Amino acid sequence: MLILQRKKGQELTIGENICVTVLDVGNDWVKLAIEAPRDVSILRSELIEAASTNKEAASISLSPGSISKINKLLQIKKDSGDN
């Protein structure tokens, strides 16, 4: 891992075609501008983690008994007026 210190307005270059510029700095945040070719994927880590979690959840198979229990719980919630 490379750790750099940059000030507002300063840039760093990754490879030959990616440029990261520090636009603004707050007490506990940094605003960055990233210039990269369209074929380079740029994602926040929390989005990658959420996608992974969703993929895992979608791959879980439920037994008919589990589905029945979930449906009963949903019906109870609906009948009680909770939204």
C-alpha positions in Angstrom: 0.0 0.0 0.0 1.3 3.4 -0.9 0.3 6.3 1.4 0.6 9.8 0.1 -0.2 13.2 1.5 -1.7 15.7 -0.9 -3.1 19.2 -0.5 -6.2 20.7 -2.1 -5.6 21.2 -5.8 -2.8 18.7 -6.0 -2.9 15.6 -8.3 -1.5 12.2 -8.5 -1.2 10.0 -11.6 -1.8 6.2 -11.7 -0.2 4.6 -14.8 -0.4 6.7 -17.9 -4.1 7.5 -18.1 -5.6 7.9 -14.6 -5.4 11.2 -12.7 -6.7 11.8 -9.2 -7.1 15.4 -8.0 -7.9 16.6 -4.5 -10.8 19.0 -4.9 -11.7 19.8 -1.3 -10.8 18.6 2.2 -12.9 18.7 5.4 -12.4 17.6 9.0 -13.3 14.0 8.2 -13.7 13.8 4.4 -11.9 14.4 1.2 -13.5 15.2 -2.2 -11.6 13.6 -5.1 -11.9 14.0 -8.9 -10.9 10.9 -10.9 -10.1 11.1 -14.6 -9.9 7.7 -16.2 -10.8 6.0 -19.4 -14.4 4.8 -19.6 -13.3 1.1 -19.6 -11.8 1.6 -16.1 -14.3 0.6 -13.4 -14.3 3.0 -10.4 -16.5 1.9 -7.4 -16.7 2.8 -3.8 -15.8 -0.1 -1.5 -19.2 0.0 0.2 -20.9 -0.6 -3.1 -18.7 -3.6 -3.8 -19.5 -5.0 -0.4 -23.2 -4.4 -0.9 -23.2 -6.1 -4.3 -21.4 -9.1 -2.8 -23.9 -9.3 0.1 -26.8 -9.1 -2.4 -25.3 -11.7 -4.6 -24.8 -14.1 -1.6 -28.4 -13.4 -0.4 -29.8 -14.1 -3.9 -27.9 -17.4 -4.1 -29.5 -18.8 -0.8 -32.2 -21.3 -1.6 -35.1 -21.5 0.7 -37.0 -24.7 1.5 -40.8 -24.7 1.0 -41.2 -24.7 4.8 -39.0 -21.6 5.1 -41.0 -19.8 2.4 -44.2 -20.7 4.2 -42.9 -19.3 7.5 -41.8 -16.1 5.8 -45.2 -15.7 4.2 -47.0 -16.2 7.5 -44.8 -13.6 9.2 -45.5 -11.1 6.3 -49.3 -11.8 6.7 -49.1 -11.2 10.4 -47.3 -7.9 9.8 -49.9 -6.9 7.2 -52.8 -7.9 9.5 -51.3 -5.9 12.4 -51.2 -2.8 10.2 -47.4 -2.4 10.2 -45.7 -1.1 7.1 
